[in-house]
């Protein structure tokens, strides 16, 4: 029988970067959650095939592999390097049988200060890797980034702009909904309805009213100002049936706690926030 907690997953980032991969899988399996979001550089020396076997043996699903993209660069060599790295990540996802590769668009730099130019480079990068992803059977999940992180991380800032790329380039592109990045957009619910079956993932987290760091001080569901329930319910109405993935970068809180405590606490908070309101 499927339990409510089995509809949830954990991204490795929620536990910080000191928890070894094998322990991450064990902790998530013991928690009763149903899946894991993995990072290719944090497999603890395991091959993608062996990492998949361990996840499968633990009774877990893989939501997605982190990450490709970062397509913005000041030189042709830099752009080629990002494309080649994304090819490599697609291959790892294929070998691990991860259905989705998360694509971080990339931010700006001293060499690229024109946001329009940066967005063109993101589109060109996606064009360059799309055929390889299709051949590998891996979907590319574009993750729009909060505007405050435009310069440093991602120049695709709204779900609608990510969907425009999907419309233009077609399969295998889709989108990943991360509440931390999307909550502020007044058009987000309509954009989620527009996304429909192109939603490839859904990340649970929240936005603190007074964060100390824009990247690594995210709130636990229910502690912040984001409409976690409304956005999640909209994703379900749009047809997303996948796992709801807890991804909380929290250097001063969760990353300092024991992993089993983090898993238990986050599951309780997610279920309390969502289960009784028709969002799971």
N, C-alpha and C positions, 0 to 999 in steps of 0.2 A: 504494500500500500504506500502510495506517495504521501509524504508528510509535507506540511507547509515549509519546514526548514529545508527539505530536499529541493524546493524550488529556488533556493538561494545558492550562490557560489561565492567564493572568496578569490580576490586577486592577491597574488603574493605580496604586492606592495602594501597591503593593509597591515602586514606583520613587520614591516621594515625589511632591511636588507641583510640582517645578521642571522635570520632563520634559514638554515640549510633547506634545500629543495626537498629532500626525503622527509624531514621533519614537518615541513609545510604540508605535504600530501597527507601525512599521518594525522596531523592536527585537524585538518579540514574533514577528513573521513570520520574521525572520532566525533566531530561536532554535530554530524547529521546533515551538513550541507551536501549539495548534490554535485558540485563542480569546482573547478579551479581555472583561474586565468593565469597563465604562466609567462615568464620572461626568458628569452632564449639564453641570455648571459647568466642566468641563475639556476642552471640545471645541475650544478655540482659536479661537472665533469662527465655526466651521463650523455650518451648519444640521444638524439631525438626519439629513436625507436625504443630505447630502454626507458626513457622518461615516460613515453606513452604507456608502456607496459605497466609501469609502477602505478600510474594514475588509474589505468583500467583495472588492475588488480585490487586497488583500493575501493572500487565501485564508484568512481567519480567520472564525470564528463569534463572535457576541455572546452571552455567557452571560447577562448581566443589565445593567440600568441602575441605577445608584445615584443617588438614593434618594428615597423618600417617607416619610410617617409623621410622627413627632414630634407625636403627637396630643394630648399632655398639655399643658394650659394653664390658667391661673387665671381666664380670662375667656372668655365666649362668643365674643368677637371673636378672641381668640387661637386658640381651637379652630377657628373658621371659616377663619382664615388658614392653618392647617395642612392642613385639608381641601382648600382651594382650591389650595394648593401641590402637594398630592398629585395633584389633578386634572391640573395642569399637567405634572407628571412622567409621569403615565400617557400623556398626549398625546405627550410627547417620545419615550417608549418606543415607542409605536405608530408614530410617524413614522420612528424609527430601526430599526424591526423588531426591537427587543429583546423576547424572549419573556417576560421577567420584570422587574418592578420590585421592587427590594429595599425592604422596609418596616422602618424602624427605629421601634420602638414609641414612644419618647420617655421621658424621665426625669421627675424631680420638680423642685420649685422652692420658693421661699419661699411662693408662693401655693397650691401643691399639695403638702402634706406627708403626705397619707393615701394609702398605696400602693393600697388598695382602690379609692378614688376614681379614682386614676390609671389603674388597669387597666380600670375601666368606661369611661373616656374613650377608651382605645385601642380597645376593642370598638366604641364608638359611631363613632369615626373610620373604622374598617374598614367598618362598615355603610354609612356615608355615601358611600364611594368604590367599593364593590364592583360596583355596577351599571355605573358608568362604565368600570371596567376590563374587565368582561365585554364590553361593547359595543365596546371598542377592541381586544379580542383579546389583552389583556395579563394575565398571571398576577401575583398579588401574593404575593411571597415574604416571609413574616414571619420575621425573624431574631431568635431569642431571644438575650438578652444575659446574660453572666456576672453572678452576683449582686453582685459587687464594683462593677459599673457600673449597678446598679439606679437609684440616685438621679440619676445624671448622664446616662444614655443610654437605658436600656430596662427597663421594669417587667415585661416578659414574660421570665421567666428560665429556664424549662425548656422542652424540646421538647414535653413533654406539655401544658403550658399553651397553647402555640401551636397544637397540634393540637386542643385543646378549642375554640379560636376557629374553626378550620377546620370542625370538626364542626357548630358552631352556625350558621355563616354560609355554609358551602358554597362553591361555585365563585364567583370564580376564586382563592380563597385556597389557598396552600400554604406550605411552610416551606423555609428555607435552613439547611443544617447548617454551622455554623462551629465547627471543632474548638476554637478559642480560647475560645469561649463555652460549649461543651457538655461538655467533657472531664470535668469535676468531678462530673457528675450520676450517681449510682449506677444510675439507671434508664435511662441514655441508650441502651443497646443495644436494650432492649425498646421504647423509644419510637421508635427508628429503624425497627424492624420494623413498628410500628403505623403509621408515616407512609406507608410504601409508595409509591404513585405520586404522593403529594403532595409528595415531595422535589423541589424546583425548582432546587437548587444545592447545591454542596458546597465549602467553603472549607478549604484546607490551610494550616496554620500550627501553632504549638506554644506552650506556656506555660512561660516561664522560671521556674525555682525562685526566683529573686530579681529580679523585674522592678523597674526604677527608675520606670516609669510604667505605669499599668494600661491605658492606651489605646494608647500608641505605643512600647512596648518588648516586642514579641512575639518569640517564638523561631522560628527556622527549623526545619523538620521534622526531628525526631531529636535536637534539642538540648535539648528541654524534658522535661516530665513527663507530657504528654498521650499517650494511646494512639492515636496517629495511624493506625497500621495497623488496629487493631481497629475503630475508628469508621468508617474508610473501607471496610473489608471489609463491615461491617454495612450501610452504604449501598448497596453493590453487591448484597448479598444481598436487600435490600428492593426491588430493581428499578431503582435509579437508574443510568441509562446515560449520563448527561451528562458534560461535562468536569469535571475536578477543578481547581478554581481556586486558584492560589497568591495568597493575600492576607495580606501581612505588613506591619503598621505598625511601622516600625523606624527611628525618627528618629536614633539614635546609631550605626547600623550600615549597613543596606542603603541608606538614604536619602543616605548620604555616599559611596557607591560609584558608579562609572560604570555606566550602565544596562545595557550589554551584559555586563558582569561580573556584575551582579545576576541577569540572565536566565540566563546560563550556570550560575552557582553554584546558583541555586534549582532549576533543572531537574535538575541532577545530584543534589542532595540529595533532591528528591522521588522521583526514579526509584530512587535507592539505598534510600530508606526504604520504598517501596511495591512496586516492580516484581517483586522476587523472592519476594514473600510473598502473591501473589494478590489484591492490593488495587486494582490498576489495571484 
